[in-house]
């Protein structure tokens, strides 16, 4: 009898230690509080700006016709429009809900919800767009010096492999 009660206690303790899976509703609340949709929407603008900067760097110093310039000016917006359609929040949200539910347990989701409802969480949400914008600008600046080095390394590898350019 004593073994049976010890086994029952161990089984019960094990069940209590196993974390409850996150509910779909709580994950949706977290995504709403963390402004996931707005963050994704803001990233599209960042991608478009990055494309514009990259394209101007590639064409810098090259004479372009008015038609070529028009096409290049329109390309980033067209690309972003395709991204917005194919990767809309309506299409991605179910994937994010599933990902969060598989990754976090209910206690963790509850803790994140509490954080995002707190003053510190609200400050985090409100200031992250500035952090992201500044980090993208910093990355663009770093990439401008890195790209020529990467291109030179690629050309060197092509020459070493005796692949004609």
URKA-V516168 format. One record per residue. N is the residue number from 0. RES is the residue in three letters. SS is DSSP state (hx for helix, st for strand, lp for the rest). Layout:
<<N	RES	SS> <N	RES	SS>>
This chain:
<<0	UNK	lp> <1	UNK	hx> <2	UNK	hx> <3	UNK	hx> <4	UNK	hx> <5	UNK	hx> <6	UNK	hx> <7	UNK	hx> <8	UNK	hx> <9	UNK	hx> <10	UNK	hx> <11	UNK	hx> <12	UNK	hx> <13	UNK	hx> <14	UNK	hx> <15	UNK	hx> <16	UNK	hx> <17	UNK	lp> <18	UNK	lp> <19	UNK	lp> <20	UNK	st> <21	UNK	lp> <22	UNK	lp> <23	UNK	hx> <24	UNK	hx> <25	UNK	hx> <26	UNK	hx> <27	UNK	hx> <28	UNK	hx> <29	UNK	hx> <30	UNK	hx> <31	UNK	hx> <32	UNK	hx> <33	UNK	lp> <34	UNK	lp> <35	UNK	hx> <36	UNK	hx> <37	UNK	hx> <38	UNK	hx> <39	UNK	hx> <40	UNK	hx> <41	UNK	hx> <42	UNK	hx> <43	UNK	hx> <44	UNK	hx> <45	UNK	hx> <46	UNK	hx> <47	UNK	hx> <48	UNK	hx> <49	UNK	hx> <50	UNK	hx> <51	UNK	hx> <52	UNK	hx> <53	UNK	hx> <54	UNK	hx> <55	UNK	hx> <56	UNK	hx> <57	UNK	hx> <58	UNK	hx> <59	UNK	lp> <60	UNK	lp> <61	UNK	lp> <62	UNK	lp> <63	UNK	lp> <64	UNK	lp> <65	UNK	hx> <66	UNK	hx> <67	UNK	hx> <68	UNK	hx> <69	UNK	hx> <70	UNK	hx> <71	UNK	hx> <72	UNK	hx> <73	UNK	hx> <74	UNK	hx> <75	UNK	hx> <76	UNK	hx> <77	UNK	hx> <78	UNK	hx> <79	UNK	hx> <80	UNK	hx> <81	UNK	hx> <82	UNK	hx> <83	UNK	hx> <84	UNK	hx> <85	UNK	hx> <86	UNK	lp> <87	UNK	lp> <88	UNK	hx> <89	UNK	hx> <90	UNK	hx> <91	UNK	hx> <92	UNK	hx> <93	UNK	hx> <94	UNK	hx> <95	UNK	hx> <96	UNK	hx> <97	UNK	hx> <98	UNK	hx> <99	UNK	hx> <100	UNK	hx> <101	UNK	hx> <102	UNK	hx> <103	UNK	lp> <104	UNK	st> <105	UNK	hx> <106	UNK	hx> <107	UNK	hx> <108	UNK	hx> <109	UNK	hx> <110	UNK	hx> <111	UNK	hx> <112	UNK	hx> <113	UNK	hx> <114	UNK	hx> <115	UNK	hx> <116	UNK	hx> <117	UNK	lp> <118	UNK	hx> <119	UNK	hx> <120	UNK	hx> <121	UNK	hx> <122	UNK	hx> <123	UNK	hx> <124	UNK	hx> <125	UNK	hx> <126	UNK	hx> <127	UNK	hx> <128	UNK	hx> <129	UNK	hx> <130	UNK	hx> <131	UNK	hx> <132	UNK	hx> <133	UNK	hx> <134	UNK	hx> <135	UNK	hx> <136	UNK	hx> <137	UNK	hx> <138	UNK	hx> <139	UNK	hx> <140	UNK	hx> <141	UNK	hx> <142	UNK	hx> <143	UNK	hx> <144	UNK	hx> <145	UNK	hx> <146	UNK	hx> <147	UNK	hx> <148	UNK	hx> <149	UNK	hx> <150	UNK	hx> <151	UNK	hx> <152	UNK	hx> <153	UNK	hx> <154	UNK	hx> <155	UNK	hx> <156	UNK	hx> <157	UNK	hx> <158	UNK	hx> <159	UNK	hx> <160	UNK	lp> <161	UNK	lp> <162	UNK	lp> <163	UNK	lp> <164	UNK	lp>>
